[in-house]
Amino acid sequence: MAVKERDDKKSKGDKFQSFSRPRVQITRTSASGKVYIDYKDTETLKKMISGNGKILSRKRTGTSAMEQRMLAQAVKRARFIGLLPFVATAG
């Protein structure tokens, strides 16, 4: 029985390459050192929403749990006021 030699250049993990997307850092600290996400800053909030209008995950945005809750609240407020759309526009 012949033993197959493994090719060190290509392992099983290389077969399925994961493509990591760059994280979008948006957290800002105020002068007192506290983190605040403003719901009126629509340009920043648009970066935190996917093409379909969903709020991006913490893994994609690189925010902490507290910052993600603040981000979700800011997006919801901006949507309710009319600064951001609830769903993506067709086109």
N, CA, C and O atoms as CSV, one atom per row, in Angstrom:
chain,resi,resn,atom,element,x,y,z
A,1,MET,N,N,0.844,-1.170,0.000
A,1,MET,CA,C,0.000,0.000,0.000
A,1,MET,C,C,0.893,1.238,0.000
A,1,MET,O,O,1.728,1.414,0.887
A,2,ALA,N,N,0.709,2.070,-0.982
A,2,ALA,CA,C,1.528,3.270,-1.107
A,2,ALA,C,C,0.917,4.386,-0.271
A,2,ALA,O,O,-0.302,4.545,-0.199
A,3,VAL,N,N,1.791,5.145,0.349
A,3,VAL,CA,C,1.343,6.256,1.174
A,3,VAL,C,C,1.416,7.530,0.350
A,3,VAL,O,O,2.449,7.832,-0.247
A,4,LYS,N,N,0.330,8.268,0.320
A,4,LYS,CA,C,0.314,9.519,-0.436
A,4,LYS,C,C,1.012,10.599,0.367
A,4,LYS,O,O,0.803,10.731,1.573
A,5,GLU,N,N,1.829,11.355,-0.306
A,5,GLU,CA,C,2.489,12.471,0.358
A,5,GLU,C,C,1.617,13.705,0.220
A,5,GLU,O,O,1.042,13.979,-0.833
A,6,ARG,N,N,1.542,14.428,1.307
A,6,ARG,CA,C,0.748,15.662,1.283
A,6,ARG,C,C,1.537,16.772,0.629
A,6,ARG,O,O,2.740,16.928,0.843
A,7,ASP,N,N,0.843,17.518,-0.152
A,7,ASP,CA,C,1.462,18.691,-0.762
A,7,ASP,C,C,1.406,19.817,0.265
A,7,ASP,O,O,0.324,20.303,0.595
A,8,ASP,N,N,2.563,20.233,0.770
A,8,ASP,CA,C,2.603,21.258,1.814
A,8,ASP,C,C,2.138,22.614,1.314
A,8,ASP,O,O,1.737,23.462,2.112
A,9,LYS,N,N,2.182,22.829,0.032
A,9,LYS,CA,C,1.769,24.126,-0.504
A,9,LYS,C,C,0.261,24.308,-0.439
A,9,LYS,O,O,-0.227,25.430,-0.298
A,10,LYS,N,N,-0.464,23.230,-0.540
A,10,LYS,CA,C,-1.917,23.324,-0.557
A,10,LYS,C,C,-2.489,22.401,0.510
A,10,LYS,O,O,-2.392,21.179,0.394
A,11,SER,N,N,-3.060,22.955,1.507
A,11,SER,CA,C,-3.692,22.142,2.537
A,11,SER,C,C,-5.205,22.220,2.375
A,11,SER,O,O,-5.712,22.930,1.506
A,12,LYS,N,N,-5.905,21.496,3.204
A,12,LYS,CA,C,-7.360,21.464,3.110
A,12,LYS,C,C,-7.963,22.834,3.401
A,12,LYS,O,O,-8.994,23.189,2.830
A,13,GLY,N,N,-7.330,23.609,4.284
A,13,GLY,CA,C,-7.838,24.924,4.629
A,13,GLY,C,C,-7.741,25.915,3.482
A,13,GLY,O,O,-8.517,26.869,3.416
A,14,ASP,N,N,-6.792,25.696,2.577
A,14,ASP,CA,C,-6.629,26.611,1.447
A,14,ASP,C,C,-7.693,26.391,0.385
A,14,ASP,O,O,-7.901,27.240,-0.481
A,15,LYS,N,N,-8.367,25.249,0.454
A,15,LYS,CA,C,-9.356,24.926,-0.563
A,15,LYS,C,C,-10.521,25.912,-0.533
A,15,LYS,O,O,-11.022,26.339,-1.574
A,16,PHE,N,N,-10.932,26.256,0.660
A,16,PHE,CA,C,-12.037,27.182,0.822
A,16,PHE,C,C,-11.509,28.483,1.414
A,16,PHE,O,O,-11.445,28.645,2.632
A,17,GLN,N,N,-11.145,29.375,0.562
A,17,GLN,CA,C,-10.611,30.639,1.040
A,17,GLN,C,C,-11.755,31.551,1.458
A,17,GLN,O,O,-12.763,31.677,0.763
A,18,SER,N,N,-11.576,32.166,2.584
A,18,SER,CA,C,-12.586,33.124,3.024
A,18,SER,C,C,-12.110,34.519,2.664
A,18,SER,O,O,-10.968,34.895,2.930
A,19,PHE,N,N,-12.983,35.255,2.071
A,19,PHE,CA,C,-12.653,36.609,1.675
A,19,PHE,C,C,-13.179,37.552,2.745
A,19,PHE,O,O,-14.389,37.716,2.906
A,20,SER,N,N,-12.278,38.152,3.457
A,20,SER,CA,C,-12.714,39.060,4.514
A,20,SER,C,C,-12.959,40.439,3.925
A,20,SER,O,O,-12.191,40.934,3.101
A,21,ARG,N,N,-14.036,41.035,4.365
A,21,ARG,CA,C,-14.361,42.378,3.921
A,21,ARG,C,C,-13.788,43.362,4.921
A,21,ARG,O,O,-13.703,43.061,6.112
A,22,PRO,N,N,-13.400,44.520,4.454
A,22,PRO,CA,C,-12.838,45.485,5.398
A,22,PRO,C,C,-13.889,45.986,6.374
A,22,PRO,O,O,-15.054,46.165,6.021
A,23,ARG,N,N,-13.462,46.202,7.583
A,23,ARG,CA,C,-14.374,46.719,8.592
A,23,ARG,C,C,-14.551,48.216,8.394
A,23,ARG,O,O,-13.637,48.920,7.965
A,24,VAL,N,N,-15.729,48.673,8.712
A,24,VAL,CA,C,-16.048,50.091,8.598
A,24,VAL,C,C,-16.054,50.663,10.000
A,24,VAL,O,O,-16.947,50.350,10.788
A,25,GLN,N,N,-15.088,51.484,10.326
A,25,GLN,CA,C,-15.003,52.062,11.661
A,25,GLN,C,C,-15.723,53.404,11.671
A,25,GLN,O,O,-15.383,54.295,10.892
A,26,ILE,N,N,-16.707,53.557,12.538
A,26,ILE,CA,C,-17.464,54.797,12.558
A,26,ILE,C,C,-17.578,55.422,13.929
A,26,ILE,O,O,-18.096,56.531,14.064
A,27,THR,N,N,-17.105,54.733,14.945
A,27,THR,CA,C,-17.321,55.244,16.286
A,27,THR,C,C,-16.504,56.513,16.497
A,27,THR,O,O,-15.357,56.621,16.064
A,28,ARG,N,N,-17.113,57.439,17.157
A,28,ARG,CA,C,-16.447,58.704,17.453
A,28,ARG,C,C,-16.546,58.967,18.939
A,28,ARG,O,O,-17.555,58.654,19.571
A,29,THR,N,N,-15.520,59.529,19.480
A,29,THR,CA,C,-15.548,59.860,20.892
A,29,THR,C,C,-15.701,61.363,21.039
A,29,THR,O,O,-15.144,62.145,20.268
A,30,SER,N,N,-16.453,61.739,22.027
A,30,SER,CA,C,-16.628,63.156,22.285
A,30,SER,C,C,-15.421,63.669,23.059
A,30,SER,O,O,-14.480,62.920,23.322
A,31,ALA,N,N,-15.449,64.922,23.416
A,31,ALA,CA,C,-14.332,65.509,24.147
A,31,ALA,C,C,-14.163,64.862,25.516
A,31,ALA,O,O,-13.050,64.795,26.037
A,32,SER,N,N,-15.254,64.387,26.098
A,32,SER,CA,C,-15.171,63.760,27.416
A,32,SER,C,C,-14.737,62.300,27.336
A,32,SER,O,O,-14.534,61.662,28.369
A,33,GLY,N,N,-14.593,61.765,26.129
A,33,GLY,CA,C,-14.147,60.394,25.964
A,33,GLY,C,C,-15.270,59.393,25.804
A,33,GLY,O,O,-15.009,58.194,25.706
A,34,LYS,N,N,-16.509,59.846,25.774
A,34,LYS,CA,C,-17.639,58.950,25.603
A,34,LYS,C,C,-17.932,58.751,24.122
A,34,LYS,O,O,-17.732,59.656,23.312
A,35,VAL,N,N,-18.401,57.574,23.782
A,35,VAL,CA,C,-18.738,57.255,22.400
A,35,VAL,C,C,-20.167,57.710,22.135
A,35,VAL,O,O,-21.063,57.469,22.944
A,36,TYR,N,N,-20.376,58.368,20.999
A,36,TYR,CA,C,-21.701,58.838,20.637
A,36,TYR,C,C,-21.886,58.700,19.138
A,36,TYR,O,O,-21.024,59.112,18.363
A,37,ILE,N,N,-22.992,58.128,18.732
A,37,ILE,CA,C,-23.337,58.001,17.320
A,37,ILE,C,C,-24.552,58.877,17.079
A,37,ILE,O,O,-25.614,58.652,17.660
A,38,ASP,N,N,-24.396,59.868,16.230
A,38,ASP,CA,C,-25.442,60.854,16.001
A,38,ASP,C,C,-26.401,60.372,14.920
A,38,ASP,O,O,-25.968,59.945,13.850
A,39,TYR,N,N,-27.693,60.438,15.192
A,39,TYR,CA,C,-28.684,59.986,14.219
A,39,TYR,C,C,-28.838,60.979,13.070
A,39,TYR,O,O,-29.388,60.625,12.026
A,40,LYS,N,N,-28.365,62.214,13.238
A,40,LYS,CA,C,-28.484,63.216,12.175
A,40,LYS,C,C,-27.350,63.120,11.160
A,40,LYS,O,O,-27.414,63.752,10.105
A,41,ASP,N,N,-26.314,62.341,11.461
A,41,ASP,CA,C,-25.181,62.164,10.561
A,41,ASP,C,C,-25.502,61.028,9.585
A,41,ASP,O,O,-25.056,59.896,9.770
A,42,THR,N,N,-26.272,61.341,8.554
A,42,THR,CA,C,-26.764,60.304,7.650
A,42,THR,C,C,-25.666,59.707,6.778
A,42,THR,O,O,-25.754,58.537,6.405
A,43,GLU,N,N,-24.650,60.465,6.449
A,43,GLU,CA,C,-23.571,59.932,5.617
A,43,GLU,C,C,-22.844,58.801,6.335
A,43,GLU,O,O,-22.494,57.797,5.713
A,44,THR,N,N,-22.619,58.950,7.611
A,44,THR,CA,C,-21.974,57.897,8.384
A,44,THR,C,C,-22.904,56.710,8.566
A,44,THR,O,O,-22.471,55.561,8.484
A,45,LEU,N,N,-24.168,56.978,8.811
A,45,LEU,CA,C,-25.118,55.888,9.029
A,45,LEU,C,C,-25.359,55.083,7.757
A,45,LEU,O,O,-25.643,53.887,7.833
A,46,LYS,N,N,-25.253,55.712,6.594
A,46,LYS,CA,C,-25.432,54.990,5.338
A,46,LYS,C,C,-24.357,53.928,5.147
A,46,LYS,O,O,-24.597,52.914,4.492
A,47,LYS,N,N,-23.179,54.153,5.710
A,47,LYS,CA,C,-22.101,53.169,5.622
A,47,LYS,C,C,-22.403,51.944,6.482
A,47,LYS,O,O,-21.833,50.875,6.266
A,48,MET,N,N,-23.289,52.098,7.447
A,48,MET,CA,C,-23.620,51.020,8.361
A,48,MET,C,C,-24.827,50.216,7.919
A,48,MET,O,O,-25.265,49.311,8.629
A,49,ILE,N,N,-25.374,50.539,6.743
A,49,ILE,CA,C,-26.555,49.863,6.224
A,49,ILE,C,C,-26.171,49.132,4.938
A,49,ILE,O,O,-25.453,49.674,4.097
A,50,SER,N,N,-26.650,47.907,4.793
A,50,SER,CA,C,-26.346,47.133,3.595
A,50,SER,C,C,-27.128,47.683,2.402
A,50,SER,O,O,-27.903,48.630,2.535
A,51,GLY,N,N,-26.914,47.082,1.256
A,51,GLY,CA,C,-27.613,47.511,0.049
A,51,GLY,C,C,-29.111,47.289,0.117
A,51,GLY,O,O,-29.880,47.980,-0.551
A,52,ASN,N,N,-29.527,46.317,0.932
A,52,ASN,CA,C,-30.949,46.034,1.084
A,52,ASN,C,C,-31.602,46.862,2.173
A,52,ASN,O,O,-32.820,46.805,2.341
A,53,GLY,N,N,-30.831,47.619,2.904
A,53,GLY,CA,C,-31.379,48.455,3.959
A,53,GLY,C,C,-31.258,47.863,5.346
A,53,GLY,O,O,-31.846,48.392,6.290
A,54,LYS,N,N,-30.510,46.778,5.496
A,54,LYS,CA,C,-30.346,46.144,6.801
A,54,LYS,C,C,-29.158,46.754,7.535
A,54,LYS,O,O,-28.195,47.198,6.909
A,55,ILE,N,N,-29.229,46.772,8.837
A,55,ILE,CA,C,-28.122,47.260,9.658
A,55,ILE,C,C,-27.037,46.188,9.661
A,55,ILE,O,O,-27.321,45.016,9.905
A,56,LEU,N,N,-25.805,46.583,9.391
A,56,LEU,CA,C,-24.704,45.627,9.331
A,56,LEU,C,C,-24.366,45.097,10.714
A,56,LEU,O,O,-24.629,45.750,11.724
A,57,SER,N,N,-23.786,43.916,10.750
A,57,SER,CA,C,-23.482,43.249,12.006
A,57,SER,C,C,-22.256,43.853,12.676
A,57,SER,O,O,-21.516,44.634,12.077
A,58,ARG,N,N,-22.062,43.471,13.931
A,58,ARG,CA,C,-20.905,43.933,14.682
A,58,ARG,C,C,-19.621,43.421,14.061
A,58,ARG,O,O,-18.595,44.100,14.093
A,59,LYS,N,N,-19.674,42.238,13.502
A,59,LYS,CA,C,-18.485,41.656,12.878
A,59,LYS,C,C,-18.031,42.492,11.685
A,59,LYS,O,O,-16.833,42.665,11.460
A,60,ARG,N,N,-18.981,43.004,10.932
A,60,ARG,CA,C,-18.651,43.816,9.762
A,60,ARG,C,C,-18.249,45.239,10.141
A,60,ARG,O,O,-17.365,45.829,9.519
A,61,THR,N,N,-18.908,45.788,11.173
A,61,THR,CA,C,-18.657,47.182,11.520
A,61,THR,C,C,-17.516,47.355,12.494
A,61,THR,O,O,-16.913,48.427,12.556
A,62,GLY,N,N,-17.205,46.317,13.259
A,62,GLY,CA,C,-16.122,46.418,14.216
A,62,GLY,C,C,-16.481,47.190,15.470
A,62,GLY,O,O,-15.600,47.707,16.156
A,63,THR,N,N,-17.760,47.271,15.775
A,63,THR,CA,C,-18.189,47.999,16.956
A,63,THR,C,C,-18.359,47.050,18.130
A,63,THR,O,O,-18.491,45.840,17.949
A,64,SER,N,N,-18.355,47.606,19.331
A,64,SER,CA,C,-18.614,46.798,20.516
A,64,SER,C,C,-20.119,46.615,20.661
A,64,SER,O,O,-20.895,47.160,19.876
A,65,ALA,N,N,-20.526,45.853,21.659
A,65,ALA,CA,C,-21.951,45.583,21.856
A,65,ALA,C,C,-22.702,46.869,22.194
A,65,ALA,O,O,-23.797,47.108,21.685
A,66,MET,N,N,-22.115,47.684,23.044
A,66,MET,CA,C,-22.759,48.939,23.430
A,66,MET,C,C,-22.868,49.880,22.227
A,66,MET,O,O,-23.899,50.521,22.024
A,67,GLU,N,N,-21.801,49.958,21.434
A,67,GLU,CA,C,-21.797,50.824,20.259
A,67,GLU,C,C,-22.788,50.322,19.208
A,67,GLU,O,O,-23.409,51.122,18.508
A,68,GLN,N,N,-22.938,49.003,19.097
A,68,GLN,CA,C,-23.885,48.447,18.126
A,68,GLN,C,C,-25.320,48.779,18.519
A,68,GLN,O,O,-26.151,49.056,17.654
A,69,ARG,N,N,-25.617,48.753,19.815
A,69,ARG,CA,C,-26.953,49.134,20.272
A,69,ARG,C,C,-27.219,50.607,19.983
A,69,ARG,O,O,-28.316,50.978,19.565
A,70,MET,N,N,-26.206,51.443,20.210
A,70,MET,CA,C,-26.353,52.872,19.911
A,70,MET,C,C,-26.529,53.093,18.418
A,70,MET,O,O,-27.316,53.944,18.005
A,71,LEU,N,N,-25.805,52.337,17.607
A,71,LEU,CA,C,-25.916,52.439,16.153
A,71,LEU,C,C,-27.304,52.046,15.685
A,71,LEU,O,O,-27.896,52.731,14.850
A,72,ALA,N,N,-27.830,50.947,16.215
A,72,ALA,CA,C,-29.165,50.495,15.830
A,72,ALA,C,C,-30.212,51.534,16.213
A,72,ALA,O,O,-31.136,51.799,15.445
A,73,GLN,N,N,-30.071,52.119,17.395
A,73,GLN,CA,C,-31.030,53.130,17.835
A,73,GLN,C,C,-30.947,54.372,16.946
A,73,GLN,O,O,-31.973,54.965,16.613
A,74,ALA,N,N,-29.730,54.769,16.561
A,74,ALA,CA,C,-29.554,55.943,15.704
A,74,ALA,C,C,-30.144,55.707,14.320
A,74,ALA,O,O,-30.763,56.606,13.751
A,75,VAL,N,N,-29.959,54.503,13.773
A,75,VAL,CA,C,-30.512,54.185,12.455
A,75,VAL,C,C,-32.033,54.182,12.516
A,75,VAL,O,O,-32.693,54.690,11.609
A,76,LYS,N,N,-32.591,53.612,13.579
A,76,LYS,CA,C,-34.047,53.569,13.717
A,76,LYS,C,C,-34.633,54.966,13.863
A,76,LYS,O,O,-35.692,55.257,13.306
A,77,ARG,N,N,-33.956,55.826,14.604
A,77,ARG,CA,C,-34.433,57.201,14.747
A,77,ARG,C,C,-34.379,57.941,13.417
A,77,ARG,O,O,-35.312,58.661,13.062
A,78,ALA,N,N,-33.277,57.759,12.680
A,78,ALA,CA,C,-33.136,58.427,11.389
A,78,ALA,C,C,-34.182,57.929,10.395
A,78,ALA,O,O,-34.676,58.702,9.575
A,79,ARG,N,N,-34.520,56.647,10.462
A,79,ARG,CA,C,-35.554,56.108,9.591
A,79,ARG,C,C,-36.920,56.684,9.942
A,79,ARG,O,O,-37.696,57.035,9.054
A,80,PHE,N,N,-37.209,56.779,11.224
A,80,PHE,CA,C,-38.517,57.262,11.662
A,80,PHE,C,C,-38.717,58.721,11.270
A,80,PHE,O,O,-39.815,59.116,10.878
A,81,ILE,N,N,-37.665,59.515,11.375
A,81,ILE,CA,C,-37.757,60.930,11.019
A,81,ILE,C,C,-37.821,61.115,9.500
A,81,ILE,O,O,-38.400,62.087,9.013
A,82,GLY,N,N,-37.232,60.189,8.763
A,82,GLY,CA,C,-37.253,60.284,7.308
A,82,GLY,C,C,-35.900,60.613,6.704
A,82,GLY,O,O,-35.813,60.923,5.516
A,83,LEU,N,N,-34.843,60.551,7.503
A,83,LEU,CA,C,-33.507,60.836,6.994
A,83,LEU,C,C,-32.921,59.657,6.250
A,83,LEU,O,O,-32.101,59.836,5.350
A,84,LEU,N,N,-33.335,58.436,6.618
A,84,LEU,CA,C,-32.867,57.220,5.964
A,84,LEU,C,C,-34.074,56.419,5.487
A,84,LEU,O,O,-35.140,56.481,6.101
A,85,PRO,N,N,-33.917,55.662,4.391
A,85,PRO,CA,C,-35.035,54.828,3.942
A,85,PRO,C,C,-35.138,53.553,4.778
A,85,PRO,O,O,-34.141,53.076,5.321
A,86,PHE,N,N,-36.345,53.008,4.877
A,86,PHE,CA,C,-36.547,51.751,5.576
A,86,PHE,C,C,-36.055,50.573,4.750
A,86,PHE,O,O,-35.495,49.618,5.289
A,87,VAL,N,N,-36.265,50.643,3.438
A,87,VAL,CA,C,-35.832,49.584,2.520
A,87,VAL,C,C,-35.042,50.222,1.390
A,87,VAL,O,O,-35.079,51.436,1.191
A,88,ALA,N,N,-34.326,49.377,0.653
A,88,ALA,CA,C,-33.543,49.881,-0.479
A,88,ALA,C,C,-34.482,50.291,-1.606
A,88,ALA,O,O,-35.545,49.700,-1.795
A,89,THR,N,N,-34.077,51.293,-2.334
A,89,THR,CA,C,-34.871,51.738,-3.475
A,89,THR,C,C,-34.527,50.901,-4.693
A,89,THR,O,O,-33.373,50.507,-4.865
A,90,ALA,N,N,-35.495,50.626,-5.530
A,90,ALA,CA,C,-35.281,49.837,-6.748
A,90,ALA,C,C,-34.608,50.713,-7.797
A,90,ALA,O,O,-34.945,51.883,-7.979
A,91,GLY,N,N,-33.659,50.110,-8.468
A,91,GLY,CA,C,-33.064,50.890,-9.541
A,91,GLY,C,C,-31.676,50.696,-9.758
A,91,GLY,O,O,-31.097,51.319,-10.648
